[in-house]
Amino acid sequence: MMTEPSGTAPRASAGPAAPSDQERAVRREFEEYYRSGSPPWDTGVTPPELVALVEGPDALPPGRALELGCGTGTNAIYLARHGWDVVGVDLVEAPIRQARAKAEAAGVAPRLLNGDATRLDTLEAPGPYQLFFDLSCYCGIPPHRRDAYAAGLTARAAPGARLLMFGYGPEAFDDPISGVTTDELRDRFAGWELTRTTPGTNEVPTFWFDLRRVTPGG
């Protein structure tokens, strides 16, 4: 059985209307989860879906990886231990500090950056990357920033790059921001092929999405 993050994803309330208000609300929600010490997506266990990509029968050869919403570093550290050159990005500073301490204790050195996954041009994360990993980051981004997220990944994708994304369906929450669908990913990720969608096992609708960067003529 697949395992996914338990509980709920951070989401802004339905109140704020202005795009800047939505962004601030999302940031506050993330910060509150980490202050409480119980972010449901940061389980400390690497999902088997990522393990299959790294260690399975059709494993990707180690290359460069970018994790969007890396939290306290569980998956960035896992990738680094398996030979990947890893950059992890998180919107909140507190988990990045924890991730750096965990990486040092583990004897690996992923680059862990405090920043916005929709504003990669402001970070030292130029690419190209063969693998992108997103554990419920995109599905909590306000809609007006999602094109920028997709453009940032596309600009940094090596030919044939993979994006493995876990996301909540829009039906999971009663707000105007959270959730992701296959149709949305196909529309926003021009130049990518959605190769597989696998339902999760949570009580609310969740999915694993596997996308591949398509090169011209490929």
N, C-alpha and C positions, 0 to 999 in steps of 0.2 A: 504494500500500500504506500502511496506517495504521502509525504508529510509536507505541510505548508505552515506558514506563520499562523499562530492561533490568535483568537481575539479579533479586534477590529483594526483597521488602518487609520492613521490620523486623517482628519478631514476638517475643513473649515465649516463654520456654521452657515446656514442658508442666508443669513442676514446681509453680510457685506456685498455690495453691488459693484463698486469700483474695482478694476483689476488690481490696483496697488493694495487695496484693502484685502482682497482675496489672498495675495501673496503674504502679507503680514499675518493674516489669520492662520495660514498653513504653517508658517514658521513658528508661531506661538504654540500651535498644537504639537508640533514635533518637539519643541523645547520642553513642553509640559510632560510629554511621555518620558523623556529622559530624566527629568527632575524626579518623576515618580519612581524611576528605576524599573519600569515594567513595559518597555516597548514590545508589542506583541510580535513584531517581525524579527526582532533581534534575539533569536532563540539560543544562539551559541552552537547550533548544529548546521552544518553545511547541507543544503537540500540534495537529495539523491539525484535530482535532475541535473544539477551542476556536476556532481560526482560522475555521472554517466558520460558527460561531455569530456571530462578530464581523464577518466580512468576506464571507461567502458570499452567494448569491442571496437567501436568506431571513434575512439578518442581523438580529439584534436591534438596536433603536435604543439608543445609549449611555444608560446609567442608573447605578444603584448596584450594585456587585458585592461579594460577600464570598467570599474564597478561604480554604478550610479546609486547613491544612497547606501554607502558601505557600512554605516552604523559603527559598531565597536570593532569591526575588522575581521569578523569570523571568516568570511568568504575570501576576502583579500589575502588573509594569512594562508588559508587553504591553498589558494592558487599559487602563491609565492613558494610554498613548500613543495609544490609539484612543478617547479621550474619556470613558472610564468613571471614575466616582468610586469608588475601590477601597479596601477594607479587607482586609488579609491577616493571618491568624492562624497562628502556629506554636507548638508545645509547647516547642521548644528555643530558647534564647536566641541561640546562636551564629549560626544562619542568619538570624535577624532582623537582627542587626548587619550581616551581609553584605548583606542585602536593602536596608537603609537606605542603605548606601554606594552600591550599584548604582543605586538610584533617584535619588539625588542626582546621580550622574554622568550619568544618562540625562535629567536635567532634568524629572523628573516627581515627584509627591508622593503616592503611595498611603500610607494609614495602615497601618503595619506593627506588629502587636502580638504580644508574647510571652505566650501564654496557651493555655488548654485549649479545644479546639473543642467539647467537651461541657459546658462551663461558660461559655457566652457571656454570661450575666447578670453575670459578674464583670469583663467587658471593656467598653470603650467602643465597642460595635458594635450600636447599637440597631435599625438598619434604618429603614424597610423596604428590601429589596433586590429588584431585578429578576432578578439572576443570582447563583447560587451555583456555585462550581467546586471540585471535590475530586479531586485526583490521588493516589489510593491513601492517603488519610487514614482514611476511615471503615472500610475493610477491616482496619485494624490496631488499631482501638479495642476494648478488652475488651467483651464482650457486655453486661455490666451497665451500661455507660455509653452504649449506642447509642440507647436511647429518649430520653435527655437530649439527645443530638446532634440527633435528628429533631425534638424539641420546640423546641429552640433555633432551628433553621432555620424551622420552621413559624411560630413567633411573629414572625419577622422577614421573612417572605415577602410581597412585594407581590402583589396579585391577578395570577394568570397567571405568576408567577415561574418561572424555569427552574433546575433543578439538573442540572448535567453532572458525572457521577462516573465515575472510572476505578477499577476494583477487581479484586483477585485472587479467583479462586474458592476455596472452602474446600479443594478437593483439592490446591491448590498447595503447602500446607505441612502438616507433621505437628505441629500444635499445636492447643490448644483455643480459640484466640482468632481467628486470622487468617481472612479470607475473607468474601465476601458473595454472596448469591444474589438472584435476582429475587423469589422468594417472600418472603424476609426484608424486602426493601425495600417490597413491597406491604403487608406486615403492619405495619411500623414507621411508615411515612410516611402516616398517615391524612390524608385531604384532598389527597393528591397522586395524580397519574396517571403510571404508568410508561409513557411513550409509545414508547420504543424501547430495545432491548438489542442491542448489536453486539459480537460476539466480537472480542477483540484478536488480535494476531499473535505473542504470546509463546509460548515453548515450554511453559509451564504455562498453565492456564486463566485468562484475563483477559477483562474485559468493559468496555464503555462503556455506562453507563446514563444515559438522558435522562428526567427527571421534570418534570412541570409542576404547579404549585399550582392546584388546582381551586377556584374560588369557588362559593359556594352558588348553584345555578341556572345555573352556567356550563358 
